[in-house]
Amino acid sequence: MKRPSSKARDKAPRPKPFENNKVDFSKFKTDPSMSDIARLLTADIKGWPWPWVIEVLSPTKTIGRGRTNLELLFPLGGELHTDATVPYAQIYGQPGTVTVHFEPIAYGITSVATYIMVFNIQTVASTTFYLGGDVGTGSLPNAGNRTLNGSFSLGLIMQDVQPSQQTWGVLHQVSGSGWSWYSTAIQYPIVAHP
């Protein structure tokens, strides 16, 4: 049996070059739309996406306050690109899953409130996701499957959440091809008051 040369064994694989990716989240399509959110919340919504951000989790910031944290699962392959200009997780094949846990009271929230958990993603082709989670005695009025193609800020409405409730939202790939996840923001909806 021929032994491999020591030269081949001593070489480390070359790292990929720095990725100077350009991602403009303001150009991502929003789902649900403002009118859909207003209908689901039976409220007058002033704007979406909202500037009142409580927390943003990403490949480079995976833990928030209290038990707020991130879980990424891509059993059939994927990579975290933390050295890119805009860090992201690239999921090669289904099923890929992003789960975000959120603890409202850790952010000083002491009353029942409604939140939007926004997953910023890009698909390379038509991809179906399950959007859901758990909010205890609250509700998730827009949970269910979504088929997307392109760049999206996909919002999960978390309505009437108790401040001490350990909540979580999940974006789980049901079918389709590869996709990328950039971040998940937990935000308040801006409701117009009379």
TORZA-821334 format. One line per field, with one value per residue (C-alpha): residue in three letters; z negated, y, x negated. Coordinates in Angstrom, 3 decimals, decimal comma, always signed. Last residue first. Layout:
residu	c(ALA:...) .
pz	c(Z:...) .
py	c(Y:...) .
px	c(X:...) .
//
This chain:
residu	c(PRO:HIS:ALA:VAL:ILE:PRO:TYR:GLN:ILE:ALA:THR:SER:TYR:TRP:SER:TRP:GLY:SER:GLY:SER:VAL:GLN:HIS:LEU:VAL:GLY:TRP:THR:GLN:GLN:SER:PRO:GLN:VAL:ASP:GLN:MET:ILE:LEU:GLY:LEU:SER:PHE:SER:GLY:ASN:LEU:THR:ARG:ASN:GLY:ALA:ASN:PRO:LEU:SER:GLY:THR:GLY:VAL:ASP:GLY:GLY:LEU:TYR:PHE:THR:THR:SER:ALA:VAL:THR:GLN:ILE:ASN:PHE:VAL:MET:ILE:TYR:THR:ALA:VAL:SER:THR:ILE:GLY:TYR:ALA:ILE:PRO:GLU:PHE:HIS:VAL:THR:VAL:THR:GLY:PRO:GLN:GLY:TYR:ILE:GLN:ALA:TYR:PRO:VAL:THR:ALA:ASP:THR:HIS:LEU:GLU:GLY:GLY:LEU:PRO:PHE:LEU:LEU:GLU:LEU:ASN:THR:ARG:GLY:ARG:GLY:ILE:THR:LYS:THR:PRO:SER:LEU:VAL:GLU:ILE:VAL:TRP:PRO:TRP:PRO:TRP:GLY:LYS:ILE:ASP:ALA:THR:LEU:LEU:ARG:ALA:ILE:ASP:SER:MET:SER:PRO:ASP:THR:LYS:PHE:LYS:SER:PHE:ASP:VAL:LYS:ASN:ASN:GLU:PHE:PRO:LYS:PRO:ARG:PRO:ALA:LYS:ASP:ARG:ALA:LYS:SER:SER:PRO:ARG:LYS:MET) .
pz	c(-18,500:-18,976:-16,015:-16,727:-16,141:-16,257:-18,832:-17,606:-17,942:-15,113:-13,484:-11,381:-8,141:-7,071:-3,662:-1,430:+0,433:+2,235:+1,666:-0,938:-4,581:-5,860:-9,484:-10,780:-14,506:-17,174:-20,889:-24,062:-27,736:-29,330:-32,192:-30,375:-29,232:-25,428:-23,967:-20,279:-18,805:-15,099:-13,074:-10,477:-7,333:-6,129:-2,671:+0,202:+3,091:+3,520:+0,732:-0,051:-3,502:-5,826:-9,107:-11,970:-11,247:-14,366:-16,817:-20,123:-23,798:-26,646:-26,144:-23,263:-21,250:-17,760:-14,129:-10,572:-8,371:-5,265:-1,566:+0,907:+4,480:+5,659:+4,374:+1,064:-1,057:-4,738:-7,405:-10,138:-11,976:-15,376:-15,798:-19,320:-21,215:-24,906:-28,346:-30,974:-32,799:-30,024:-31,602:-28,817:-30,816:-31,318:-27,591:-27,396:-23,731:-22,174:-18,479:-16,289:-12,785:-10,933:-7,768:-6,374:-3,578:-1,730:-1,520:-4,393:-4,380:-7,705:-7,477:-8,402:-6,420:-5,539:-5,647:-8,495:-10,329:-7,371:-9,131:-6,862:-5,843:-5,339:-5,621:-9,364:-9,212:-12,681:-14,098:-17,648:-18,944:-22,376:-24,804:-28,179:-30,098:-27,753:-24,218:-22,893:-19,322:-18,203:-15,327:-13,344:-14,112:-16,948:-17,039:-20,194:-21,302:-18,011:-17,874:-14,315:-12,747:-9,365:-8,925:-9,834:-11,438:-12,210:-12,976:-15,032:-14,620:-15,228:-12,284:-10,088:-10,948:-10,278:-6,893:-5,996:-6,947:-4,768:-6,222:-4,818:-3,967:-0,776:-1,356:+0,160:-3,229:-4,156:-1,690:-1,528:+0,152:-0,296:-0,783:-1,342:-2,643:-0,694:-1,611:-3,882:-2,314:-3,527:-5,811:-4,242:-6,344:-4,949:-1,312:-2,083:-4,221:-1,087:-1,224:-1,878:+0,956:+0,000) .
py	c(+57,875:+55,554:+54,272:+50,952:+50,542:+46,808:+45,920:+44,096:+40,901:+40,763:+37,596:+37,683:+36,712:+33,355:+31,922:+29,429:+26,196:+24,305:+23,586:+21,853:+22,143:+24,557:+25,484:+29,061:+28,879:+31,294:+30,875:+32,190:+31,783:+33,628:+35,993:+39,081:+37,362:+37,456:+38,929:+38,378:+36,949:+37,847:+35,982:+38,264:+37,233:+39,870:+38,447:+38,220:+35,906:+33,088:+32,280:+29,629:+30,163:+27,492:+28,255:+30,718:+34,072:+34,493:+33,225:+33,495:+34,261:+31,784:+30,245:+31,944:+28,928:+28,693:+28,935:+29,610:+26,483:+27,176:+26,433:+27,332:+28,658:+29,272:+30,867:+31,876:+34,849:+35,363:+37,997:+36,395:+38,961:+38,135:+40,606:+41,359:+41,914:+42,802:+41,706:+43,821:+43,916:+44,268:+44,961:+43,218:+39,971:+40,073:+39,442:+36,100:+35,203:+31,909:+31,971:+28,851:+28,678:+25,394:+23,800:+20,712:+20,757:+21,315:+23,729:+26,149:+29,227:+31,028:+34,720:+37,481:+40,765:+41,787:+38,070:+36,724:+34,994:+32,798:+29,891:+26,869:+24,314:+20,672:+17,975:+18,464:+22,233:+23,338:+26,808:+27,707:+31,284:+32,808:+34,845:+33,084:+36,236:+38,908:+38,090:+35,256:+34,344:+37,533:+36,789:+34,466:+36,839:+37,806:+41,226:+42,469:+44,891:+46,770:+49,667:+50,848:+48,788:+47,140:+47,934:+51,120:+52,807:+49,799:+50,581:+47,628:+44,464:+42,473:+40,117:+42,839:+45,337:+42,658:+41,833:+45,538:+46,063:+43,112:+39,717:+39,207:+42,028:+42,072:+42,794:+46,086:+47,752:+44,710:+45,778:+42,971:+43,458:+40,588:+41,319:+37,700:+37,216:+34,437:+30,808:+29,274:+27,129:+23,556:+22,772:+21,177:+18,754:+15,562:+16,399:+17,160:+14,032:+11,992:+9,447:+5,920:+3,384:+0,000) .
px	c(+57,256:+54,252:+52,251:+50,543:+46,834:+46,165:+43,519:+40,449:+38,417:+35,894:+34,590:+31,442:+29,757:+31,245:+30,315:+32,103:+31,545:+34,286:+37,944:+40,049:+41,154:+38,515:+39,107:+39,341:+39,977:+41,120:+40,685:+42,212:+41,314:+44,224:+43,348:+44,660:+47,897:+48,263:+51,457:+50,553:+47,364:+47,530:+44,877:+43,303:+41,418:+38,987:+38,476:+35,973:+36,894:+39,405:+41,834:+44,443:+45,922:+47,332:+49,078:+49,146:+50,836:+52,970:+50,323:+52,173:+51,620:+52,225:+48,771:+46,959:+45,777:+44,317:+45,317:+44,155:+43,936:+41,906:+42,347:+39,601:+39,868:+36,329:+33,107:+34,658:+33,653:+34,473:+35,085:+37,268:+39,427:+40,956:+43,831:+44,965:+48,219:+48,238:+49,448:+47,709:+44,375:+41,781:+38,380:+36,443:+36,037:+39,836:+40,377:+38,477:+37,985:+36,859:+35,923:+36,006:+34,502:+34,993:+33,618:+35,269:+34,440:+31,231:+28,346:+29,002:+26,778:+26,600:+25,812:+23,364:+23,649:+20,082:+19,260:+17,105:+19,936:+20,875:+22,571:+22,800:+25,376:+25,995:+28,636:+29,159:+29,709:+30,744:+30,220:+31,254:+31,348:+31,685:+33,786:+33,544:+32,724:+31,420:+30,256:+28,098:+27,141:+25,410:+22,977:+25,266:+28,153:+30,495:+32,135:+33,866:+36,618:+36,988:+39,389:+38,623:+41,382:+41,350:+44,149:+45,984:+48,968:+51,162:+54,818:+56,012:+58,098:+54,896:+55,414:+56,938:+54,195:+51,572:+53,098:+53,320:+49,693:+48,619:+47,745:+45,166:+42,811:+40,757:+37,065:+35,852:+35,256:+33,136:+30,434:+27,870:+24,497:+22,084:+18,380:+17,480:+13,964:+12,217:+12,919:+10,356:+7,643:+7,591:+4,669:+1,634:-0,388:+1,131:+0,320:-3,358:-3,676:-3,114:-0,357:-1,608:-1,353:+0,000) .
//
